């Protein structure tokens, strides 16, 4: 396993020379988990053994492992070592409507989703004007999305219940390991055609800023508001997503096509 991890780490370092080295190592480890080379319960070599083999320092290794433990990919057992955790480790969130770009130009592939709220909304609001009248109400999801381990975004999603009621009963883990697009198509049994993105600079709502930036003064913070409207071929909007993004060094690539 060590030679393969060293090879993958070197590849990531070459592809993204300006990215922090611990992110390159983290991405390499997640790749091996996704591909099955590091199965559930596998014990990783000691940090010292990794440092002797990998083209990064001990401090870089410790930082990468710490982040993977915090995100749930790995877990530590006192006096026994670090192990691959159970569960679905596929973390490349499939969102063709947009994606983040690192400062060095590399595409971000690791997004860690934490579901904060899930509810059925029956009252009217902006969502009913955008999605149209739905007698069965609307599905409302609130998430905290950690982008590349660098910063957190606050995401709210509204969907028509008549097309997405299955999301109310879906396992939380499913909602934390996938974007809205494939969930709508598999759980809601709909086929999305295209998306429309609206992006503008805003003052971050205080409640949103507190979730993303709990340790900072959130009274006058600015960021981006990205609205994405997911539509069927006939133009019907079935999902409305609002993502608040704090100021950061990353960029966004937007697209209307979903295929």
Protein Blocks (a to p, Z undefined) as FASTA:
>chain_A
ZZmmmmmmmmmmmmmmmbcfklmmmmmmmmmmmnopacghiacddfklmmmmmccdfklm
mmmmmmmmmnopaccdehkbccddedjfbfbdcdfkbccddfkopacfbdcdddfbdcdd
fbgcfklmmnopafkbpadddddddehhlaccdddddddfklmmmmmmpcfklmmmccfk
lmmmmmnopacfbdcdddddddddfklmmmmmmmbcfklcccdddddddddfkopafbdc
dddddddfbdcdddfbfZZ
